Amino acid sequence: MKKYLFPLLVIVLGTVALMLFDQYINFSWADKGYYFLITLVLFLLGASMNSPKKTGLRGLKMFLVLGIYIALALYYVGILRIAALDEVLSKFQFTTVSFWMVFIYLGFIFAS
């Protein structure tokens, strides 16, 4: 039962956190913070949907996945821009939903 309730709890708490952030946080970078919080909630949702397994290279894998997540989250928010990545993503018509699916997938990989 815990396997099904934990992702639901992440969804509910993430929704409440996003609502509170949107309602009470007002500063010049609030929109970037809001979108970064969305990426974090999606990452945690993916992580909550997987049960951890013990592997030998777990630390290295976690470091790489976390690095990719941070880089993509900063790109999604608009803080980090790479021209070559812009071109590739536009060529494949990478949308907001595509980013959200990648963040969930990275959380899923992070927890495995």
N, C-alpha and C positions, 0 to 999 in steps of 0.2 A: 504494500500500500504506500509506503514511503517513497517508492520509485515514482509514483504518479502524483503524489501530493507536493513534493518538493518543487518540481517545475511550475506547478500551479501557484505555489507560494511566491516563487520568483516573479511570475507574471503579475500577481496582485500587488506585491510590494514595489515592484518596478513601476507599475502604473501609478501608485500613490506617490512615489518619489518624483516621478515626472510631473504629476499634477502639482505637487507642492513646490517644486523647482520653478515651474512655469508661473505659479501664482505669486510667490514671495521673493524670487531672486530677480532683481532688476539692476543690471550694470551693463557697461558697453559690450562686454563679451558674453552676455547671458545667452544669446542664441547659439553660440559655439559651445558653451557649457551644456546647454540643453541637448544638443545633438550628440555631444560626447557622452552624456548620461544615457542616451538612447543606445549608443553602441555598447556601453558597459552592461546595460540590462540584457541586451541581446546575447552578448558574450556569456553572461552568467546563466542565461536560459539554456544555451547550448551545453555549458558545463554541467548544469543540473540534470540534463537528460542522459548523461552517461555515467556509468559506474567505473570508478578508477581501477586500473589494472597495474600490477607491478611489472615494470620492465627495466632493463639495465640502463638504458639511455634516457630515462624519464626526465632528469634535470636538464639535459641538453635540449630535448624536445620541447619542454615547457618554456625554456628561454627563447628558443626560436619562434614558437607560436606566439608568445607574448610580444616579442619584438615585431612580428608581422602585424599583430593586432594593433599595437600602438601606432605603427607607421600608417596603416590603413585608416585607423580612427582619426589621426591627425590630417590625413589626406581628405577624408570624408567631411570633416568639420571645416576644412579650408585653410588650415594653418600651414600645412606642408603641401607644396605644389611641385610636381615633377612633370616637365613637358612631355617626355616620352611616355609616361604612364597615362597622361591625359589623352594622348593620341591613340594608344592601344585601347583604352576603355571606351573612347568614343567610337572607335572602329567596331567594337563588339557590342555597342549599344548597352553598356553597363548602366543600369538604373539604380535608383535608391533601394528598391526591393532586392536587387542583386547584391548590393552591399550588405543589406540586413541578413540575407541568407549566408553570406560569407562570414559575418560576425558570429552567427549562431554556429556555423561549422567550425570556426576556430575555437570557440568555447567547448564544443564537443570533442575536438582533438585534444585540447588542453587538459581535459579531465580524464582522458583515456591513458 
